[in-house]
Amino acid sequence: MIDTGKVFELSAIRRTYQVGGELVRALDGVDLTIRDREFIAVIGTSGSGKSTLMHTLGFMDSPSSGRMSFEGRDVSAIGRGERARLRAARIGFVFQAFNLLSKLTVLDNVVLPLIYSRKRVKDKRGLGMRALERVGMEHRAGHTPGQLSGGERQRVAIARSLINEPRLILADEPTGNLDSKNRGRIMELFASLMDEGITLALVTHDDEVAAYAKRRIRMQDGRIVEDSLS
Amino acid sequence: MNPVGDIYTGASNGLREVWSNKVRSLLSMSGIILGVAALVAMVGIVQGMLGNMRASFERSGGVLKLEVHPREAPEEQQHIAGISPGMTWRDIGAIEKAIPLAAFVTPVVDMNWERFVAKGRRAGAILHGVTPDLMGIKNYRLKHGRFISDFDIEAKSPVIVVGGHIVRELFRGQAKVIGEQLRVRGQIYTIVGQMEEVEAGGIGGGGRRFNWESRLNYIPATTAMARYKGDDEVNRIEILAASVETMPDLMEQIENTLTQTHRGIFDFEIRTQEEQMAELKKLENSFTYSLGGIAGISLLVGGIGIMNVMLASVSERIREIGVRKAIGARSHDIFIQFLAEAVVISVLGGLFGLVASVGLLSLARDLIPEGQNINLIPVTAMFYGFLFSSLVGLASGIYPALRASRLDPIDALRYE
């Protein structure tokens, strides 16, 4: 029977690269289950494999071996097109460097995933405005990212990640480029989104940020060495 | 999959990119603009020239017209060539008498370029000595007065029929100049007729300016021979056949008659307009191929320019490509996006090129000093120029678009 509460189930996932003549084990037998409404912080030193884990969960990378299921479906060996479709429709991304497109307006940035997900949405801009309202940025819809502060840009990026009502939001060091005031605001925003039923996994170096999460996963040498609830 | 939506999204993204990089886009499309403008303008100029040559050919008698020109006697007759009197006034009488298939016959005593003087003004124009039959051969009309008459030929009258150019230059402001006098090489003539202006159509309608036919002026052939040549030699004979079917017979009869009057010496040749038409066609083809080649090369260079700019654009936007892929863009979406940009650049370049070509054609009409009128906007060349420029854009966009679409999202996002 499929457990509908499970978003991801990873079993003995390995991801290896050949760099020069050397085999690098970025993920070395990861077992992990992510359930709905979880707020997970993935922590670890540089090179511990946390980014590779995020890329794998975000369908940007495929495991070299192991079994991975998403929403009860085996996705261990799906092709690039299907991975792109899942990224567009089911996963939301938030990056450290915000990664908004500078030539588009705030609203156009937010609705961009709708175009790629090919969902038949009648009022894309209305949906975009509602996503901006959720992060308190509706008044800047017509501005370009260059006209916003770092904290505002990250809120817009979060609105973009919300637009497709994803099953999981992946945030890679989302507060890494922010000052402490803005860092607090962004984490408060994530916490409030959690109350709305979002599932969130974020990568961070920052223990203060990790403290917001209910579950902490520590990685080392491509393995999960700690998985604890707070 | 929604191809229409893909193209729409691609084109609007492309337009946005072109607009946000105006100078770079304009520079990259300059090759296409110049290529299309050069192609269309050159074809327009050539077609205009050839079109007017054809129209002028029709007016001067069309396919029914034959011309007899003097030429050197053949090698084997060289030693006795002197016994031929050459092409003379007697030939006209002989043809008129012996050949009923010739509907009209006129000699042309060609004075070529002469200086015409009247009312203290001077103007250069062409003077031909002819007979009344000229009006039967040419498709010209009189505006005022009369043409040269049989009496003028008989009496060697000092009369002249003038074209529009002389009226404009020597008798400014006068619509009718019948009865006025003018001088050519010291000889005085009374104007008895004014030719109807030959209008060659034009972009702006003003086709008179470069029309050499308006510079033609006629005096009686006998007057021309007496006043300027001092003998009865003529420069050529123009004949209009009664019908196309009888042309071969007519040519044979002319040859027989002239062989007699020239005492068996073949120091003349009969030219048909058909040969001239074939020459014109050859000229047109050689122009078309050489211009097409030049334009093709310049469009190719334009395409390479677009490819260069698109490759630079891909390198500059690697991170953007990574972001787009991360939020769900497929390789296909990125491919379409960059291809659409290249096509937008080339299509805009093609459109600007068409606009520039119309400007160039207008300029050419005003600048070319003498010769035929430039009067055509070549719609076919415009269509092909635009189509080819779009195809060049499409072809030059494929490689950069492929490079962009193949980028790995993780590598692209890491790119600094």
HADDOCK unambig.tbl for C-alpha pairs under 7 A between the chains (distance, minus, plus):
assign (segid A and resid 60 and name CA) (segid B and resid 409 and name CA) 6.71 0.50 0.50
assign (segid A and resid 60 and name CA) (segid B and resid 410 and name CA) 6.76 0.50 0.50
assign (segid A and resid 81 and name CA) (segid B and resid 330 and name CA) 6.21 0.50 0.50
assign (segid A and resid 84 and name CA) (segid B and resid 328 and name CA) 4.88 0.50 0.50
assign (segid A and resid 84 and name CA) (segid B and resid 329 and name CA) 6.32 0.50 0.50
assign (segid A and resid 84 and name CA) (segid B and resid 330 and name CA) 5.58 0.50 0.50
assign (segid A and resid 85 and name CA) (segid B and resid 328 and name CA) 6.02 0.50 0.50
assign (segid A and resid 87 and name CA) (segid B and resid 326 and name CA) 6.82 0.50 0.50
assign (segid A and resid 87 and name CA) (segid B and resid 327 and name CA) 6.05 0.50 0.50
assign (segid A and resid 87 and name CA) (segid B and resid 328 and name CA) 4.96 0.50 0.50
assign (segid A and resid 88 and name CA) (segid B and resid 327 and name CA) 5.32 0.50 0.50
assign (segid A and resid 88 and name CA) (segid B and resid 328 and name CA) 3.73 0.50 0.50
assign (segid A and resid 93 and name CA) (segid B and resid 327 and name CA) 6.85 0.50 0.50
assign (segid A and resid 99 and name CA) (segid B and resid 323 and name CA) 6.39 0.50 0.50
assign (segid A and resid 101 and name CA) (segid B and resid 320 and name CA) 6.63 0.50 0.50
assign (segid A and resid 113 and name CA) (segid B and resid 327 and name CA) 5.66 0.50 0.50
assign (segid A and resid 113 and name CA) (segid B and resid 328 and name CA) 6.33 0.50 0.50
assign (segid A and resid 116 and name CA) (segid B and resid 328 and name CA) 5.51 0.50 0.50
assign (segid A and resid 116 and name CA) (segid B and resid 329 and name CA) 5.23 0.50 0.50
assign (segid A and resid 117 and name CA) (segid B and resid 328 and name CA) 6.47 0.50 0.50
